[in-house]
Amino acid sequence: MTSNIQHVGTLERFAAKAIRLGAELLEVEYKHGYEEVFAATGALGFEIGRLRSSGKAAAALRQELHQCTRRKLRIVVDGHTYELRGRSYDSFGEEAYQVQLRRV
């Protein structure tokens, strides 16, 4: 018997939350020992999560973000398919990430 259960990663959970809030971008930056996760639309953004940088969840998120910069990720949220396209950039000497959330 095969299982249809698929692992849902930390990035996918944050992306789904941002999509449901109407965001176009997901941004992740390091600040004071935490990975701060923001949902953004245009110039407006707000924090939707905060993970201690030394924790397992933050390490998993960084790994998933790095993979998302190398290849697009597709997720399904509320019956609609979205493409996640990531890029990394320097933010005050720390690596930060921006993920476009595009409905396909």
C-alpha positions in Angstrom: 0.0 0.0 0.0 1.4 3.4 -1.0 0.9 6.5 1.0 -0.3 9.7 -0.5 0.8 11.8 2.5 3.2 14.5 1.4 5.5 16.4 3.7 4.5 20.0 4.0 7.5 22.1 4.7 7.9 25.3 6.7 8.2 27.4 3.6 5.0 25.9 2.2 3.1 26.6 5.4 4.2 30.3 5.5 3.5 30.7 1.8 0.0 29.3 2.2 -0.6 31.7 5.1 0.6 34.7 3.0 -1.4 33.6 0.0 -4.6 33.4 2.1 -3.9 37.0 3.3 -3.6 38.2 -0.3 0.1 38.7 -0.3 2.2 38.7 -3.5 5.6 38.2 -1.7 7.0 36.3 1.2 10.2 37.9 2.7 12.5 36.3 5.3 15.2 38.2 7.1 17.4 37.6 10.1 17.0 40.0 13.0 18.3 39.8 16.6 18.5 35.9 16.6 15.3 35.3 14.8 14.2 34.5 11.2 11.4 37.0 10.7 8.8 36.1 8.0 6.8 38.8 6.3 3.8 38.7 3.9 3.9 41.7 1.5 1.7 43.3 -1.2 3.2 46.3 -2.9 4.8 48.5 -0.3 2.7 47.0 2.5 4.1 44.1 4.6 3.5 42.6 8.0 5.1 39.9 10.1 3.4 36.5 9.9 6.0 34.5 11.7 9.2 34.5 13.8 11.5 31.5 14.3 14.5 31.4 16.6 17.5 31.2 14.2 19.2 28.4 16.1 16.1 26.2 16.0 15.3 23.2 13.7 12.3 24.9 12.1 14.5 28.0 11.1 17.2 25.7 9.7 14.6 23.8 7.7 13.1 27.1 6.4 16.6 28.4 5.3 17.3 25.1 3.5 13.9 25.2 1.8 14.4 28.9 0.8 17.8 28.1 -0.6 16.3 25.3 -2.7 13.5 27.6 -3.9 16.2 30.0 -5.3 17.5 27.1 -7.4 14.2 25.9 -8.8 10.6 26.9 -8.7 8.2 25.2 -6.2 4.6 24.6 -6.9 2.0 24.3 -4.1 -1.8 24.1 -4.0 -3.7 26.4 -1.7 -7.5 26.2 -1.5 -7.6 24.3 -4.8 -5.4 26.8 -6.7 -1.9 26.1 -7.9 0.8 28.7 -7.0 4.4 29.0 -8.2 7.0 30.0 -5.6 10.1 31.6 -7.1 12.8 32.7 -4.7 15.8 34.9 -4.7 18.4 35.7 -2.0 19.9 39.1 -1.3 22.2 40.8 1.2 20.4 42.6 4.0 22.9 44.4 6.3 25.5 41.6 5.9 23.0 38.8 6.4 21.4 36.6 3.7 17.7 37.4 3.2 15.1 35.9 0.9 12.2 37.0 -1.2 9.7 34.6 -2.6 7.2 35.6 -5.3 3.8 33.9 -4.9 2.3 33.7 -8.3 -1.0 31.9 -9.2 -0.7 29.7 -12.3 
